[in-house]
């Protein structure tokens, strides 16, 4: 198949999804100052991606490595719990080293707690899934590097650059984002399903809201806190590499 045609189809999917994803903050929050518009645009990223995947590649789920596979849900919810544990461990280390101040929070009533947990899980899986589809799923199926270290490094670079509103924060922020990207891309590469990356990403994004129901956390030292988050993801990367299944080469392959 003509490589230029393959590239053209890839960008026909990537660029509109990228624009919609970035509009959530750029238009929704920065231009309109509206969390409602931000949420609507972010949510719209997912059906837009699936629609384009179906129109351009003929299969919405396969375009982003989201097919139903044996073990996919274990990767999703296992990753969720693992990332929550990693965040809790980072807070514990930070408390011991003076990076964070962690104190017990006043617990809400059981009904209110359940509502809060459900809301946090819902509102954090949407941006996690949207970004994983954009920076990992599409690339592993239709990008120029689709397996092994090449894919992981390329996906990590795309993930860092996708945070266009945070790049001005400097090299320490880039380092942290790169550590995030390595862990999430490796989860996809080792498992053969994007749900593994979504689980880790979702768990980390949800951790503040979920664990925050039980403790109040104040950041006392910003730079060390950033390094703790980066280090937590390097630990997650190690765990993914240690427990990941067989090579995902055959699982990730998709017709062009």
Secondary structure, 3 states (H helix, E strand, C coil): CCHHHHHHHHHHHHHHHHHHHHHHHHHHHHHCCCHHHHHHHHHHHHHHHHHHHHHHHCCHHHHCCCCCCCCHHHHHHHHHHHHHHHHHHHHHHHHHHCCEEEEECCCCCHHHHHHHHHHHHHHHHHHHHHHHHHHHHHHHHHCCCCCHHHHHHHHHHHHHHHCCCCHHHCHHHHHHHHHHHHHHHHHHHHHCCHHHHHHHHHHHHHHHHHHCCCEEEEECCHHHHHHHHHHHHHHHHHHHHHHCCCCCHHHHCCCC
